[in-house]
Structure formats: structure tokens, C-alpha cells
């Protein structure tokens, strides 16, 4: 389970970006994440989070190749490269290949003000963890808490809704 802890920061990055589509709207989004892993005892791990999506975030998500590269670069200690990034309508699928024979596949889908992310990590070809994140827009404006979280996740950037 030690390597599961390595994947958690990347999953947090995924949760911060609720879905892909050109009609994605800035504002406050809520994500409900369910994580499962073979060998995990007990119930799946569930967590609800809120995130602020800015106009710049929307622009990034509209460029699926640039978005895939940013996800790959988000955890430099994992040394991931984009294996593929494909857009089909409102669905974006990104596959990363990382050091240690690790692969991460993410499928994003947006339908109006809701979205779904399904992510799967594999090590040595075996499923290591699965994440299912259901997203919904909850407000046109972000709360002070989500703005502060955005600033922490984007050091050196200026917050502009």
C-alpha cells in the first residue's frame, strides 16, 4: 500500500479539475470521490471536496494536449509522460506512463454542470487503484475557502475568477 500513498497527490490534482468540455463554466464545483484498491480492507475511501474553477482553468481544460501535459508534470517525483490524449465530444481520455512501470488512465466527461472522472492506476500491468469522481457546479462564485485552496494549489499565480 506504500505506493498507493504516492498516487494520492496525483488523484488530488485530478479532483481539482472536475471535467473537460468547452462549455465548462467557472465557479465553485463539488466533487465526491470514491477510491478503491485491490487488497484494501474495508469500505472504499470516500471524500467530498469543493474546488474553485477559474476562467484560466477552463481555458486549460479546453486544450486537451496542454492539460494532459500539465497533469503529467504535476508530480515531478513520479516522472510521468503523456502516452495519449484524445478528445471525443465531451469526453477526454488521457493516459500517462510513469516511472516504476506505472500507468494512469483518466476519462473525463462533462454534461452541462455535472461531470465524471474515472481514473485507474496500474503498476506492472495490475490494477493498483480506481477513482470515481462525480462533479457538480454548486455556485457561480467561489467561497473564500475554495479561493484560498486554489491559491495554495497554484503558487505564484494570481487568482482571477
PyMOL commands that set and color helices and strands:
alter all, ss='L'
color gray80, all
select helices_A, chain A and resi 2-16+55-62+64-73+76-78+144-153
alter helices_A, ss='H'
color red, helices_A
select strands_A, chain A and resi 27-36+45-53+80-88+91-98+102-111+114-123+126-139
alter strands_A, ss='S'
color yellow, strands_A
deselect
rebuild
show_as cartoon
